[in-house]
């Protein structure tokens, strides 16, 4: 019997697959615990790129409502599930490697937070986005209210999270919620291609650029400029950066 998370490692990439296709990869306590274990694995933390997908025809339907219905205390159970899930997300964010997410089918609830948590989100034209919380009388988890608001702004976030509207893939692309639409038949190949490409980049550049992007809306322009200058100087001190600068314009370096 396979577990709720499947991991494959290749070419510096760690591929994490949510593996509960019979439940549309809905998140239960076991999956949340296993995701944290994978996030803490030294092999994951030393990866050059991360890839997150869902098994079967859907990325993630959010929390596993069927498992929630069997709990003696739903509040206590949700606190336990989110403790593991949120810790896993924080540990994945701490990894210098960028996160590529490839999603098809339904993205809902906590799955929306997981999908939008990636640095790159690839979806198919048929993919749909829905918060699902409002219909249940629940509030967001899995950083959904955080990442969605940062990506599309408070007005659109309120529309998505309060009204519970279903958002199409094209609308998500227009709003900036996802990165690219890819035909279903090509999604897996495109995701692996991007992850492999990112894995060839200098780790310091990847990690620090991600950090600068995350900090961009939380401080003044002057503070950010100072940080950019210092980080650029530290990046230039790496031999790999010096070699790439020296090779620029020649056939020894690809401009990607």
C-alpha positions as a Markdown table, in Angstrom:
| # | Residue | x | y | z |
|---|---|---|---|---|
| 1 | Unk | 0.0 | 0.0 | 0.0 |
| 2 | Unk | 1.4 | 3.4 | -1.0 |
| 3 | Unk | 1.5 | 6.3 | 1.4 |
| 4 | Unk | -0.3 | 9.7 | 1.0 |
| 5 | Unk | 2.9 | 11.3 | -0.3 |
| 6 | Unk | 5.2 | 9.9 | -3.0 |
| 7 | Unk | 8.7 | 11.3 | -3.5 |
| 8 | Unk | 10.9 | 11.1 | -6.6 |
| 9 | Unk | 14.4 | 12.7 | -6.9 |
| 10 | Unk | 16.2 | 13.4 | -10.1 |
| 11 | Unk | 18.7 | 15.9 | -11.5 |
| 12 | Unk | 18.7 | 18.0 | -8.3 |
| 13 | Unk | 14.8 | 18.1 | -8.3 |
| 14 | Unk | 12.6 | 16.7 | -5.5 |
| 15 | Unk | 9.2 | 15.8 | -6.9 |
| 16 | Unk | 6.6 | 15.6 | -4.1 |
| 17 | Unk | 3.2 | 14.1 | -5.2 |
| 18 | Unk | 0.1 | 14.3 | -3.1 |
| 19 | Unk | -1.1 | 10.6 | -3.5 |
| 20 | Unk | -4.7 | 10.2 | -2.4 |
| 21 | Unk | -6.3 | 10.1 | -5.8 |
| 22 | Unk | -9.4 | 8.2 | -4.5 |
| 23 | Unk | -10.1 | 11.3 | -2.3 |
| 24 | Unk | -9.0 | 13.9 | -4.9 |
| 25 | Unk | -5.8 | 14.3 | -2.8 |
| 26 | Unk | -7.8 | 15.8 | 0.1 |
| 27 | Unk | -5.6 | 16.5 | 3.1 |
| 28 | Unk | -6.0 | 14.4 | 6.2 |
| 29 | Unk | -3.8 | 14.1 | 9.3 |
| 30 | Unk | -1.7 | 11.3 | 7.8 |
| 31 | Unk | -1.0 | 13.3 | 4.7 |
| 32 | Unk | -0.1 | 16.5 | 6.7 |
| 33 | Unk | 2.3 | 14.5 | 8.9 |
| 34 | Unk | 4.0 | 12.9 | 5.9 |
| 35 | Unk | 4.3 | 16.2 | 4.1 |
| 36 | Unk | 6.2 | 17.6 | 7.1 |
| 37 | Unk | 8.4 | 14.5 | 7.2 |
| 38 | Unk | 9.3 | 15.0 | 3.6 |
| 39 | Unk | 9.9 | 18.8 | 4.1 |
| 40 | Unk | 12.3 | 18.0 | 6.9 |
| 41 | Unk | 14.2 | 15.4 | 5.0 |
| 42 | Unk | 17.8 | 16.5 | 4.4 |
| 43 | Unk | 17.6 | 15.3 | 0.8 |
| 44 | Unk | 14.6 | 17.6 | 0.2 |
| 45 | Unk | 16.4 | 20.6 | 1.9 |
| 46 | Unk | 19.4 | 20.1 | -0.3 |
| 47 | Unk | 17.4 | 20.1 | -3.5 |
| 48 | Unk | 18.0 | 22.6 | -6.3 |
| 49 | Unk | 14.3 | 22.7 | -7.2 |
| 50 | Unk | 11.0 | 21.4 | -5.8 |
| 51 | Unk | 8.1 | 20.1 | -7.8 |
| 52 | Unk | 4.6 | 19.6 | -6.3 |
| 53 | Unk | 1.8 | 17.7 | -8.0 |
| 54 | Unk | -1.3 | 15.7 | -7.3 |
| 55 | Unk | -2.0 | 12.2 | -8.3 |
| 56 | Unk | -4.8 | 11.4 | -10.7 |
| 57 | Unk | -7.1 | 14.0 | -12.3 |
| 58 | Unk | -7.2 | 16.6 | -9.5 |
| 59 | Unk | -4.6 | 18.5 | -7.6 |
| 60 | Unk | -6.2 | 18.8 | -4.2 |
| 61 | Unk | -9.8 | 19.2 | -3.0 |
| 62 | Unk | -8.7 | 20.8 | 0.3 |
| 63 | Unk | -9.3 | 19.2 | 3.7 |
| 64 | Unk | -10.7 | 15.6 | 3.8 |
| 65 | Unk | -14.3 | 16.3 | 5.0 |
| 66 | Unk | -15.0 | 12.6 | 5.3 |
| 67 | Unk | -12.3 | 12.2 | 7.9 |
| 68 | Unk | -13.4 | 15.4 | 9.6 |
| 69 | Unk | -16.9 | 14.0 | 10.1 |
| 70 | Unk | -15.5 | 11.1 | 12.3 |
| 71 | Unk | -13.8 | 13.3 | 14.8 |
| 72 | Unk | -15.0 | 13.7 | 18.4 |
| 73 | Unk | -13.7 | 17.3 | 18.4 |
| 74 | Unk | -13.5 | 19.0 | 15.1 |
| 75 | Unk | -11.7 | 22.1 | 16.4 |
| 76 | Unk | -9.0 | 20.0 | 18.1 |
| 77 | Unk | -8.6 | 17.9 | 15.0 |
| 78 | Unk | -8.2 | 20.9 | 12.7 |
| 79 | Unk | -5.6 | 22.4 | 15.0 |
| 80 | Unk | -3.6 | 19.2 | 14.8 |
| 81 | Unk | -3.9 | 18.9 | 11.0 |
| 82 | Unk | -3.0 | 22.5 | 10.4 |
| 83 | Unk | -0.1 | 22.3 | 12.9 |
| 84 | Unk | 1.6 | 19.6 | 10.7 |
| 85 | Unk | 0.5 | 21.2 | 7.4 |
| 86 | Unk | 1.6 | 24.7 | 8.2 |
| 87 | Unk | 4.9 | 23.5 | 9.7 |
| 88 | Unk | 5.5 | 21.6 | 6.4 |
| 89 | Unk | 4.8 | 24.7 | 4.3 |
| 90 | Unk | 7.1 | 26.8 | 6.5 |
| 91 | Unk | 9.9 | 24.2 | 6.1 |
| 92 | Unk | 9.4 | 24.1 | 2.3 |
| 93 | Unk | 9.5 | 27.9 | 2.2 |
| 94 | Unk | 12.8 | 27.8 | 4.1 |
| 95 | Unk | 14.4 | 25.7 | 1.4 |
| 96 | Unk | 16.4 | 27.9 | -1.0 |
| 97 | Unk | 15.1 | 25.9 | -4.0 |
| 98 | Unk | 12.1 | 27.4 | -5.9 |
| 99 | Unk | 8.9 | 25.5 | -5.9 |
| 100 | Unk | 7.1 | 24.6 | -9.1 |
| 101 | Unk | 3.5 | 23.5 | -8.8 |
| 102 | Unk | 1.6 | 21.7 | -11.6 |
| 103 | Unk | -2.1 | 21.3 | -11.0 |
| 104 | Unk | -5.0 | 19.9 | -13.0 |
| 105 | Unk | -8.7 | 19.4 | -12.2 |
| 106 | Unk | -10.0 | 20.9 | -9.0 |
| 107 | Unk | -8.0 | 23.2 | -6.7 |
| 108 | Unk | -10.0 | 23.9 | -3.6 |
| 109 | Unk | -9.7 | 24.8 | 0.1 |
| 110 | Unk | -6.3 | 24.2 | 1.5 |
| 111 | Unk | -5.3 | 23.0 | -2.0 |
| 112 | Unk | -5.7 | 26.6 | -3.2 |
| 113 | Unk | -3.1 | 27.7 | -0.6 |
| 114 | Unk | -0.7 | 24.9 | -1.5 |
| 115 | Unk | -1.0 | 25.6 | -5.2 |
| 116 | Unk | -0.6 | 29.3 | -4.9 |
| 117 | Unk | 2.3 | 28.8 | -2.5 |
| 118 | Unk | 4.6 | 27.8 | -5.4 |
| 119 | Unk | 6.9 | 30.2 | -7.1 |
| 120 | Unk | 5.5 | 28.9 | -10.4 |
| 121 | Unk | 2.0 | 27.5 | -10.8 |
| 122 | Unk | 1.2 | 25.7 | -14.0 |
| 123 | Unk | -2.4 | 24.6 | -14.7 |
| 124 | Unk | -4.4 | 23.2 | -17.5 |
| 125 | Unk | -7.2 | 25.2 | -19.3 |
| 126 | Unk | -9.7 | 23.0 | -17.6 |
| 127 | Unk | -8.4 | 23.6 | -14.0 |
| 128 | Unk | -10.8 | 25.3 | -11.6 |
| 129 | Unk | -10.1 | 27.3 | -8.5 |
| 130 | Unk | -12.5 | 27.5 | -5.5 |
| 131 | Unk | -11.9 | 28.4 | -1.9 |
| 132 | Unk | -14.8 | 26.3 | -0.5 |
| 133 | Unk | -14.5 | 27.7 | 3.0 |
| 134 | Unk | -17.5 | 30.0 | 2.9 |
| 135 | Unk | -19.9 | 27.1 | 2.0 |
| 136 | Unk | -18.7 | 25.2 | 5.1 |
| 137 | Unk | -18.7 | 28.2 | 7.5 |
| 138 | Unk | -15.0 | 27.8 | 7.9 |
| 139 | Unk | -12.1 | 30.2 | 7.5 |
| 140 | Unk | -9.0 | 29.8 | 5.3 |
| 141 | Unk | -5.9 | 27.8 | 6.2 |
| 142 | Unk | -2.7 | 26.7 | 4.4 |
| 143 | Unk | -1.7 | 30.3 | 3.9 |
| 144 | Unk | -4.6 | 30.7 | 1.5 |
| 145 | Unk | -5.7 | 34.2 | 2.7 |
| 146 | Unk | -2.0 | 35.2 | 2.7 |
| 147 | Unk | -0.8 | 34.1 | -0.6 |
| 148 | Unk | -4.0 | 34.8 | -2.6 |
| 149 | Unk | -4.2 | 38.3 | -1.2 |
| 150 | Unk | -0.5 | 39.0 | -2.1 |
| 151 | Unk | -1.0 | 37.6 | -5.6 |
| 152 | Unk | -4.3 | 39.2 | -6.7 |
| 153 | Unk | -5.0 | 41.9 | -4.1 |
| 154 | Unk | -7.6 | 42.2 | -1.3 |
| 155 | Unk | -10.6 | 43.0 | -3.5 |
| 156 | Unk | -10.3 | 39.9 | -5.7 |
| 157 | Unk | -9.2 | 37.8 | -2.7 |
| 158 | Unk | -12.4 | 38.8 | -0.9 |
| 159 | Unk | -14.4 | 37.9 | -4.0 |
| 160 | Unk | -12.8 | 34.5 | -4.1 |
| 161 | Unk | -12.7 | 33.7 | -0.4 |
| 162 | Unk | -16.0 | 35.3 | 0.8 |
| 163 | Unk | -18.3 | 34.5 | -2.1 |
| 164 | Unk | -16.8 | 31.1 | -2.9 |
| 165 | Unk | -17.0 | 31.6 | -6.6 |
| 166 | Unk | -15.4 | 29.1 | -9.0 |
| 167 | Unk | -12.6 | 30.7 | -11.0 |
| 168 | Unk | -11.6 | 29.4 | -14.3 |
| 169 | Unk | -8.0 | 28.8 | -15.3 |
| 170 | Unk | -8.1 | 31.7 | -17.8 |
| 171 | Unk | -9.5 | 34.0 | -15.2 |
| 172 | Unk | -6.8 | 32.9 | -12.8 |
| 173 | Unk | -4.2 | 33.6 | -15.4 |
| 174 | Unk | -5.6 | 37.0 | -16.1 |
| 175 | Unk | -5.7 | 37.8 | -12.4 |
| 176 | Unk | -2.1 | 36.6 | -11.8 |
| 177 | Unk | -3.1 | 33.7 | -9.7 |
| 178 | Unk | -1.3 | 31.2 | -11.9 |
| 179 | Unk | 1.8 | 31.4 | -14.1 |
| 180 | Unk | 0.9 | 29.5 | -17.3 |
| 181 | Unk | -1.8 | 27.5 | -19.0 |
| 182 | Unk | -0.5 | 24.2 | -20.4 |
| 183 | Unk | -2.5 | 21.5 | -22.3 |
| 184 | Unk | -3.3 | 18.6 | -20.0 |
| 185 | Unk | -1.3 | 16.2 | -22.1 |
| 186 | Unk | 1.8 | 18.4 | -21.8 |
| 187 | Unk | 1.5 | 19.5 | -18.2 |
| 188 | Unk | 3.7 | 16.9 | -16.5 |
| 189 | Unk | 6.5 | 17.3 | -19.1 |
| 190 | Unk | 6.4 | 21.1 | -18.9 |
| 191 | Unk | 6.5 | 21.0 | -15.1 |
| 192 | Unk | 9.6 | 18.7 | -15.1 |
| 193 | Unk | 11.2 | 20.8 | -17.8 |
| 194 | Unk | 10.8 | 24.0 | -15.7 |
| 195 | Unk | 12.0 | 22.2 | -12.5 |
| 196 | Unk | 15.1 | 20.9 | -14.3 |
| 197 | Unk | 15.8 | 24.3 | -15.7 |
| 198 | Unk | 15.6 | 25.9 | -12.3 |
| 199 | Unk | 17.8 | 23.2 | -10.8 |
| 200 | Unk | 20.7 | 24.4 | -13.1 |
| 201 | Unk | 20.7 | 27.9 | -11.6 |
| 202 | Unk | 23.0 | 29.0 | -8.8 |
| 203 | Unk | 21.4 | 28.2 | -5.4 |
| 204 | Unk | 22.4 | 31.5 | -3.8 |
| 205 | Unk | 20.8 | 33.4 | -6.6 |
| 206 | Unk | 17.6 | 31.4 | -6.4 |
| 207 | Unk | 17.2 | 31.6 | -2.7 |
| 208 | Unk | 18.1 | 35.2 | -2.3 |
| 209 | Unk | 15.9 | 36.3 | -5.3 |
| 210 | Unk | 13.0 | 34.5 | -3.8 |
| 211 | Unk | 13.7 | 36.2 | -0.4 |
| 212 | Unk | 13.8 | 39.7 | -2.1 |
| 213 | Unk | 10.5 | 39.1 | -3.9 |
| 214 | Unk | 8.8 | 38.0 | -0.6 |
| 215 | Unk | 10.1 | 41.1 | 1.2 |
| 216 | Unk | 9.2 | 43.6 | -1.6 |
| 217 | Unk | 5.8 | 44.6 | -0.2 |
| 218 | Unk | 6.8 | 44.7 | 3.5 |
| 219 | Unk | 9.3 | 47.5 | 3.7 |
| 220 | Unk | 10.4 | 50.9 | 2.3 |
| 221 | Unk | 12.0 | 51.4 | -1.1 |
| 222 | Unk | 15.2 | 52.6 | 0.6 |
| 223 | Unk | 15.5 | 49.5 | 2.8 |
| 224 | Unk | 14.9 | 47.3 | -0.2 |
| 225 | Unk | 17.5 | 49.0 | -2.3 |
| 226 | Unk | 20.1 | 48.6 | 0.4 |
| 227 | Unk | 19.2 | 44.9 | 0.6 |
| 228 | Unk | 19.4 | 44.5 | -3.1 |
| 229 | Unk | 22.9 | 46.1 | -3.2 |
| 230 | Unk | 24.3 | 44.0 | -0.4 |
| 231 | Unk | 22.8 | 40.8 | -1.8 |
| 232 | Unk | 24.1 | 41.5 | -5.3 |
| 233 | Unk | 27.6 | 42.0 | -3.9 |
| 234 | Unk | 27.4 | 38.7 | -2.0 |
| 235 | Unk | 26.2 | 36.9 | -5.2 |
| 236 | Unk | 29.0 | 38.4 | -7.2 |
| 237 | Unk | 31.5 | 36.9 | -4.7 |
| 238 | Unk | 30.6 | 33.4 | -5.7 |
| 239 | Unk | 33.0 | 31.8 | -8.3 |
| 240 | Unk | 30.1 | 30.5 | -10.3 |
| 241 | Unk | 28.7 | 34.1 | -10.8 |
| 242 | Unk | 32.2 | 35.4 | -11.8 |
| 243 | Unk | 32.5 | 32.6 | -14.3 |
| 244 | Unk | 29.0 | 33.3 | -15.7 |
| 245 | Unk | 29.7 | 37.0 | -16.1 |
| 246 | Unk | 33.0 | 36.3 | -17.8 |
| 247 | Unk | 31.3 | 33.9 | -20.2 |
| 248 | Unk | 28.4 | 36.2 | -21.0 |
| 249 | Unk | 28.1 | 36.8 | -24.7 |
| 250 | Unk | 30.1 | 33.7 | -25.6 |
| 251 | Unk | 28.9 | 30.2 | -26.5 |
| 252 | Unk | 29.9 | 28.9 | -23.1 |
| 253 | Unk | 26.7 | 30.1 | -21.3 |
| 254 | Unk | 23.0 | 29.9 | -22.1 |
| 255 | Unk | 21.1 | 33.0 | -21.4 |
| 256 | Unk | 18.3 | 31.3 | -19.5 |
